[in-house]
Amino acid sequence: MSRRAARPRPTSFRRTTAQGPRSADACPCGTGQAYGACCGRFHSGAAEAATAEQLMRSRYTAFAVGDAAYLLRTWHPRTRPSVLHLDQGVRWIGLEITGASEGSAFHATGTVTFRAHWTAGGETGVLAEHSRFTRGEDGGAWRYVDGDVRD
């Protein structure tokens, strides 16, 4: 990884293709499943993420394919930006989940630690973050709250 490359902000992501992935394409989140059976069903609104980790993976994929509407929809209203500009110069090329705590159907909060690999202008890098998630008191949908970027 080059230290010269500017670290992209967590809201700076690039589409993997102009049209986004097809349903049968491999999901960018790295599960090995087809996009339509994995994160695509969350992006389309056909399903909600059942865990904080599923939401994190689907948000990474949304950044990778340029789905700003999904990102805003799954961001907690208390911390959600009013506008989200996706950087077309950054390409997200891989995701590693390095830790998760709570965040299941039996929890109201959860955390996910990850490393997202990127490339931009011939440089490569990694964005590492410890993210916090919550869901409604009634067991509602998971939402991204915020995260601590790590070196």
VOPAGU-2260 file (C-alpha; in pm, 1 decimal, decimal comma):
REM VOPAGU-2260
SITE   aa  ch    i         X         Y         Z
SITE  MET   A    0       0,0       0,0       0,0
SITE  SER   A    1     135,0     338,5     -91,4
SITE  ARG   A    2     147,1     593,3     186,8
SITE  ARG   A    3     133,0     872,5     -74,5
SITE  ALA   A    4    -226,6     798,2    -161,9
SITE  ALA   A    5    -481,2    1010,7      16,3
SITE  ARG   A    6    -708,4     796,8     230,2
SITE  PRO   A    7   -1061,0     818,1      91,1
SITE  ARG   A    8   -1333,7     922,0     328,4
SITE  PRO   A    9   -1584,4     647,5     417,7
SITE  THR   A   10   -1832,9     820,0     185,3
SITE  SER   A   11   -1597,8     808,3    -116,5
SITE  PHE   A   12   -1675,0     503,6    -325,9
SITE  ARG   A   13   -1694,3     416,3    -695,6
SITE  ARG   A   14   -1927,9     199,6    -901,6
SITE  THR   A   15   -1781,5    -130,4   -1018,4
SITE  THR   A   16   -1962,5     -96,4   -1352,8
SITE  ALA   A   17   -2179,1     171,4   -1512,6
SITE  GLN   A   18   -2495,3     -39,6   -1471,3
SITE  GLY   A   19   -2402,6    -212,2   -1147,1
SITE  PRO   A   20   -2382,0    -589,3   -1099,9
SITE  ARG   A   21   -2628,1    -829,6   -1256,9
SITE  SER   A   22   -2820,4   -1059,9   -1025,9
SITE  ALA   A   23   -2601,3   -1361,1   -1115,3
SITE  ASP   A   24   -2269,2   -1174,4   -1075,0
SITE  ALA   A   25   -2057,1   -1245,9    -767,7
SITE  CYS   A   26   -2149,8   -1010,8    -485,8
SITE  PRO   A   27   -1879,2    -750,6    -415,7
SITE  CYS   A   28   -1907,1    -815,3     -39,1
SITE  GLY   A   29   -1704,9   -1135,3     -74,3
SITE  THR   A   30   -1947,8   -1399,6      52,5
SITE  GLY   A   31   -1917,6   -1596,1    -270,6
SITE  GLN   A   32   -2292,3   -1570,4    -330,7
SITE  ALA   A   33   -2456,3   -1416,5    -634,5
SITE  TYR   A   34   -2537,0   -1046,2    -595,9
SITE  GLY   A   35   -2913,6   -1107,2    -634,6
SITE  ALA   A   36   -2918,7   -1366,6    -355,0
SITE  CYS   A   37   -2684,9   -1166,2    -132,1
SITE  CYS   A   38   -2673,9    -785,6    -110,7
SITE  GLY   A   39   -2890,6    -723,4    -416,9
SITE  ARG   A   40   -3205,1    -830,1    -230,2
SITE  PHE   A   41   -3133,0    -566,3      35,0
SITE  HIS   A   42   -3058,8    -296,8    -222,6
SITE  SER   A   43   -3384,4    -366,8    -406,2
SITE  GLY   A   44   -3588,7    -357,8     -84,1
SITE  ALA   A   45   -3697,9    -721,8    -117,9
SITE  ALA   A   46   -3540,6    -801,0     222,3
SITE  GLU   A   47   -3382,0    -631,1     524,0
SITE  ALA   A   48   -3044,6    -727,3     667,4
SITE  ALA   A   49   -3100,0    -965,6     960,1
SITE  THR   A   50   -2768,3    -883,2    1131,8
SITE  ALA   A   51   -2532,8    -589,2    1169,1
SITE  GLU   A   52   -2272,4    -777,5     963,8
SITE  GLN   A   53   -2518,4    -831,8     678,4
SITE  LEU   A   54   -2596,6    -461,2     682,7
SITE  MET   A   55   -2226,4    -373,8     682,0
SITE  ARG   A   56   -2162,3    -604,6     386,7
SITE  SER   A   57   -2460,3    -463,5     197,5
SITE  ARG   A   58   -2341,6    -107,6     263,4
SITE  TYR   A   59   -1991,5    -190,8     136,6
SITE  THR   A   60   -2152,1    -334,9    -176,0
SITE  ALA   A   61   -2371,0     -24,8    -212,3
SITE  PHE   A   62   -2058,5     190,9    -203,0
SITE  ALA   A   63   -1891,7     -39,3    -457,3
SITE  VAL   A   64   -2184,8     -19,2    -700,4
SITE  GLY   A   65   -2272,5     346,5    -635,3
SITE  ASP   A   66   -2611,0     299,7    -466,5
SITE  ALA   A   67   -2625,3     623,6    -264,2
SITE  ALA   A   68   -2999,7     588,1    -200,9
SITE  TYR   A   69   -2946,5     259,0     -16,4
SITE  LEU   A   70   -2663,3     407,9     186,8
SITE  LEU   A   71   -2878,7     699,1     299,7
SITE  ARG   A   72   -3176,6     469,4     367,7
SITE  THR   A   73   -2966,7     246,2     596,1
SITE  TRP   A   74   -2792,0     530,5     781,9
SITE  HIS   A   75   -2932,7     619,2    1124,5
SITE  PRO   A   76   -3122,8     950,5    1099,0
SITE  ARG   A   77   -2924,7    1095,2    1391,4
SITE  THR   A   78   -2591,1    1067,2    1204,1
SITE  ARG   A   79   -2696,5    1053,4     837,9
SITE  PRO   A   80   -2554,8    1327,9     613,5
SITE  SER   A   81   -2807,5    1536,1     422,8
SITE  VAL   A   82   -2619,7    1473,4      96,3
SITE  LEU   A   83   -2391,8    1189,1      -7,2
SITE  HIS   A   84   -2144,7    1239,2    -292,1
SITE  LEU   A   85   -1987,9     917,5    -420,4
SITE  ASP   A   86   -1635,1     953,6    -556,0
SITE  GLN   A   87   -1618,8     809,8    -908,2
SITE  GLY   A   88   -1237,5     792,1    -888,2
SITE  VAL   A   89   -1220,8     524,7    -616,3
SITE  ARG   A   90   -1284,1     157,7    -693,3
SITE  TRP   A   91   -1357,6     -76,4    -402,2
SITE  ILE   A   92   -1191,9    -412,0    -467,5
SITE  GLY   A   93   -1227,0    -627,0    -156,8
SITE  LEU   A   94   -1374,2    -655,4     189,8
SITE  GLU   A   95   -1242,4    -833,4     498,7
SITE  ILE   A   96   -1452,7    -862,6     813,5
SITE  THR   A   97   -1203,3    -873,6    1100,4
SITE  GLY   A   98   -1445,8    -877,7    1391,5
SITE  ALA   A   99   -1809,3    -852,6    1495,9
SITE  SER   A  100   -1980,9    -817,3    1832,1
SITE  GLU   A  101   -2349,2    -865,7    1906,2
SITE  GLY   A  102   -2559,6    -747,6    1611,2
SITE  SER   A  103   -2781,8   -1055,0    1581,1
SITE  ALA   A  104   -3159,9   -1087,1    1588,1
SITE  PHE   A  105   -3133,4   -1095,3    1968,7
SITE  HIS   A  106   -2950,0    -761,7    2000,8
SITE  ALA   A  107   -3040,0    -393,8    1967,7
SITE  THR   A  108   -2682,3    -287,9    1888,6
SITE  GLY   A  109   -2377,6    -436,8    1725,1
SITE  THR   A  110   -2032,1    -358,0    1595,0
SITE  VAL   A  111   -1841,2    -474,3    1290,2
SITE  THR   A  112   -1472,5    -417,2    1225,6
SITE  PHE   A  113   -1359,2    -438,1     865,3
SITE  ARG   A  114   -1091,0    -359,4     610,5
SITE  ALA   A  115   -1208,3    -233,1     270,8
SITE  HIS   A  116    -947,3    -239,5      -5,3
SITE  TRP   A  117    -949,7      31,2    -271,9
SITE  THR   A  118    -766,1     152,5    -578,1
SITE  ALA   A  119    -761,0     501,8    -727,9
SITE  GLY   A  120    -536,0     652,3    -990,7
SITE  GLY   A  121    -291,6     362,6    -981,1
SITE  GLU   A  122    -259,3     373,4    -601,3
SITE  THR   A  123    -401,1     111,9    -363,2
SITE  GLY   A  124    -499,0     134,9      -0,2
SITE  VAL   A  125    -712,9       6,5     281,2
SITE  LEU   A  126    -985,9     174,8     480,8
SITE  ALA   A  127   -1014,1       9,3     824,3
SITE  GLU   A  128   -1312,5      94,8    1041,7
SITE  HIS   A  129   -1486,6     -17,7    1359,4
SITE  SER   A  130   -1853,9      50,7    1280,4
SITE  ARG   A  131   -2151,9      79,4    1514,8
SITE  PHE   A  132   -2504,6     -32,2    1427,0
SITE  THR   A  133   -2841,0     -13,8    1600,0
SITE  ARG   A  134   -3199,0    -110,2    1534,6
SITE  GLY   A  135   -3535,9       7,1    1657,0
SITE  GLU   A  136   -3671,9     -87,0    1997,3
SITE  ASP   A  137   -3935,5    -299,7    1826,6
SITE  GLY   A  138   -3672,8    -515,7    1653,8
SITE  GLY   A  139   -3682,6    -298,1    1342,8
SITE  ALA   A  140   -3428,6    -269,3    1065,7
SITE  TRP   A  141   -3057,4    -239,0    1133,4
SITE  ARG   A  142   -2904,5     104,7    1072,4
SITE  TYR   A  143   -2543,6     224,4    1049,4
SITE  VAL   A  144   -2472,9     478,5    1324,7
SITE  ASP   A  145   -2105,9     572,3    1287,0
SITE  GLY   A  146   -1755,7     433,4    1294,1
SITE  ASP   A  147   -1399,8     490,7    1401,5
SITE  VAL   A  148   -1148,8     485,9    1117,4
SITE  ARG   A  149    -835,9     294,1    1212,1
SITE  ASP   A  150    -483,2     293,1    1075,1
